[in-house]
Amino acid sequence: MLKSVGDLLLASKGTLQSLYRHCQLLNCLQAELKLHLGSPLNSHCWVANFQNGRMVIYVDSASWATQLRFRIPSLLAHWSCEENATPDSHLIKEVIIKVYPKSP
């Protein structure tokens, strides 16, 4: 029986498994971020990392970073509520915004 790559990575031990789980978490947080922000802001932001309670979000310009900064309190309040929480999102204590322009 053939197994998917995801099944193989979940069955593995150590670094590969933890890396795969971290990627799954980032994908889940990205989906939640897109849903909560709505358009057009959500198409300019993406989750870069989450570690030790800190979520790093990349935005593609300073103007979108400013708009996102105004939304941080509502994002943290949303994620702190258990009924809205995705896996580990209730652990987010700080959001760091970095401008990472898209290449032309």
Rosetta blueprint (number, residue, H / E / L):
1 M L
2 L L
3 K L
4 S L
5 V H
6 G H
7 D H
8 L H
9 L H
10 L H
11 A H
12 S L
13 K L
14 G L
15 T H
16 L H
17 Q H
18 S H
19 L H
20 Y H
21 R H
22 H H
23 C H
24 Q H
25 L H
26 L H
27 N H
28 C H
29 L H
30 Q H
31 A H
32 E H
33 L H
34 K H
35 L H
36 H H
37 L H
38 G L
39 S L
40 P L
41 L H
42 N H
43 S H
44 H H
45 C E
46 W E
47 V E
48 A E
49 N E
50 F E
51 Q E
52 N L
53 G L
54 R E
55 M E
56 V E
57 I E
58 Y E
59 V E
60 D L
61 S L
62 A H
63 S H
64 W H
65 A H
66 T H
67 Q H
68 L H
69 R H
70 F H
71 R H
72 I H
73 P H
74 S H
75 L H
76 L H
77 A H
78 H H
79 W H
80 S H
81 C L
82 E L
83 E L
84 N L
85 A L
86 T L
87 P L
88 D L
89 S H
90 H H
91 L H
92 I L
93 K L
94 E E
95 V E
96 I E
97 I E
98 K E
99 V E
100 Y L
101 P L
102 K L
103 S L
104 P L
